[in-house]
């Protein structure tokens, strides 16, 4: 790369792959001296009008001087970036640092002129918007705080790129030119714009994969069997609505069909566009296939071929090369080692997977990283007997395999606004970007339920998954996901149980549960299960085993009409004897009663009732639909007329009633729905991050810059820690070193009695239970005696590192921590101090920045929280002061990403006010790109 002495090292970390507005991808990278020919070729393909808009005059070709200027950069004061597809430029952007007089300058000048040029064929794809995000991030990294751009008034597209970016800007008009000046500091609006563009682009990229107009299966074998031939048959048998092609380079000359599907030896031979290619060839031949697909204009790939990262280091490198190669052509990949994708929409009917049967159409979106788990989930949702059953089906299904490119984050972007999906179920073995996943999950959960089960919770991620390392335990990550509205479950069974309830029934308005049924024992089991899940059950209503369908109907109707009831669990056991209720009649009775009060959820716990689950899950009533001579597919046989209540056809959109084979499973699903409904209500009023007038953000920034000038990272000393925290209104009680008894006495005189004497050696620090602390020392005699006791018990003063500190008012000891995790981002933690809380793991967490509502819930979310609120007659602690402390620490870490760790231990929360008795802070230079940076796909 560039070797001139006036140039800085090539900034490889500026390279990035981005998803464009139409769902395709492009690569953004710095322009170098090696790009002269590419630049000339690019410029020749730009229209005269676009050239005029760029240079404000006719400019048919670039001179040698222009080419040199636009390809030679120092990567500090002069920077150029290019967006490429297939290795060729499709757009460029550059900035030149300028001084106050508008002439070229160097630092400390913090303004630069910026200009774009986009090839006409690629205008309207959002290329310029993506380039603006990236050149803005580069400029901020190089100390530039403001961009200026001069644009002709007729160049409305470029003016819109600048004005829509969301930055704070000024606009003027002089000499026939529009001059725009805008600050590069991210604003709430610029981040909202960035996230909205990210959403549209990534959702569109998944939509192109799930609803293609044409599909080619590459590697469809000439003989029956094999992966490719199976996928081809599955697509054909599902009735795919688009154009389908079979591709196999070993086909004999002249063979034009394979299983009735048009066949070709290469994708290049297909006359017409191919939107999606399913690749089922050996791994060593995939590169050749990707090249052919890219040159033919294929938009996306589903790679079912194995032999990649799951097979070891060599396969991992092969996987990286696959992703890089596909992105070169602007293609996205599902896989490799993928099970496939399914779209049950009647407009698509795509089964590009290894599943031999298409699941029933429905409203559940299903994502699984594992093919085996994907099969199990599809089977559970498809099956009607034995366990949770029903006709609630799938809208779309994605099994990502090694998820080298398209991940759960991308699919969440699609499902968020997908009108065919009401509930999202996800099986995840790893979360590559927990920070982004949490952000997307919070937005999705506010609109539709998101249920997640995570595999590999207690070990490393599967070999095929490239994920960021995290220092947070799984329990902490799970807690953070729950705060984002994710319904976290532990097993596949619970995933399906919760999903079917949420897909079929309304959300409960509260935790009050009515229980009714024909078994007293089953009702009591359900009652106990409700208590265990934190619900508030009413005493079970026993209808006795002689209850008829009409009795069930009347009891359910009364329960649903009761304002003190938020949900109903119906328990049913098989009855023996003449006149006992039949499955179909009971199902119709429950359905009709539920339909009359559709605002409350109804669940059924059934025991060995073979037909009840099927009858309950019937789409309308147990009778055939009007105008149909045949019963619905897979519907149960109609019950005898004597067993059925007189019915009318169910209204369109009537709720289906989920049935469960065990009370615990039904109640657990209901408890998850209750918690999620409460989260939805709370999310409607998310709270705010309060402003405090005494916070000195600039003073803290100056102190941090000065401290970091010493090195890459450091743990602050006591005085520096107190100074930094003091800028944010956090006052730390001074602790004076006491290396000798005389020094301890002098420190006590300075601080004033009563005092505490504490050993701060690592093995004794914060361990009052070991005896390394003496409290309430009221005079020098007590202090010297305690000093002698400590040294006699634990060793010489240089080993103990004793300090003297003024006594704080008695209260509850707590610990406040904040840490920057490389994967999850900034996390605030809170718990009571002491070994018991540590052993129990009784610590709560929130993502930073924390709002006032979140601070309140954080204090109350630990199991030992009653100790703060007057447990057993003790004085209640000043929790408002504690919440304010949490908010101030959150603000410090959010305002200054250089603050990578804060620990306040102990914090004594008294009846009035609190005292911070110990504090530590660690600083480090922030990464060049953070979550406020430009959109980018995971690097390979």
Secondary structure, DSSP 8 states (H G I E B T S, - for coil): ----TTS----GGG-EEEE-TTS-EEEEEE--GGGHHHHHHHHHTS-HHHHHHHHSS---S--HHHHHHHH---SSSEEEEEEEETTEEEEEEEEEEE-TTSSB--TT--EEEEEEEE-GGGTTSSHHHHHHHHHHHHHHHTT--EEEEEEETT-HHHHHHHHTT---EEEEEETTEEEEEEE-S--HHHHHHHHHHHHHHHHHHHHHHHS-SEEEEET--SSS-SHHHHHHHHHHHTT-SSEEEEE-TTS-TT--EETTEEEESSGGG-SS--SEEEE-S-HHHHHHHHHHHHHHT--EEEE----SGGG-HHHHHHHHHHHHHHHHTT-EEEESS--EEEE--TTT-EEEES-SS---EEEEEEEES-HHHHHHHHHHHH--SSSS--S--EEEEEE-TT-SSS-HHHHHHHHHT-TT-SEEEEEES--TTHHHHHHHHHHHHTTSEEEEEESSTTS---TT-------S-HHHHHHHHHHTT-EEESSHHHHHHHHHHHHHS---SSSEEEEEES-HHHHHHHHHHHHHTT-EE---EE--TT--HHHHHHHHHHHHH-TT-SEEEEEEE---STT---HHHHHHHHHHHHHHTTTSEEEEEEES-TTHHHHHT-SS-SS--TT-SS--TT------GGGS-------TT----EEESSHHHHHHHHHHHHHHHHHHHHHTT-------TT--HHHHHHHHHHHHTT-SEEE--HHHHHHHHHTTT--B--EEE-SSHHHHHHHHHHH-SSEEEEE-STTTTT-GGGT-EEEEE-SHHHHHHHHHHHHHHH--HHHH-EEEEE-----EEEEEEEEEETTTEEEEEEEE-SHHHHHHT-EEEEESS--HHHHHHHHHSSGGGGGGTTGGG-----HHHHHHHHHHHHHHHHH-TTEEEEEEEEEEE-SS-EEE--EEEEEE---SS-TTS-------
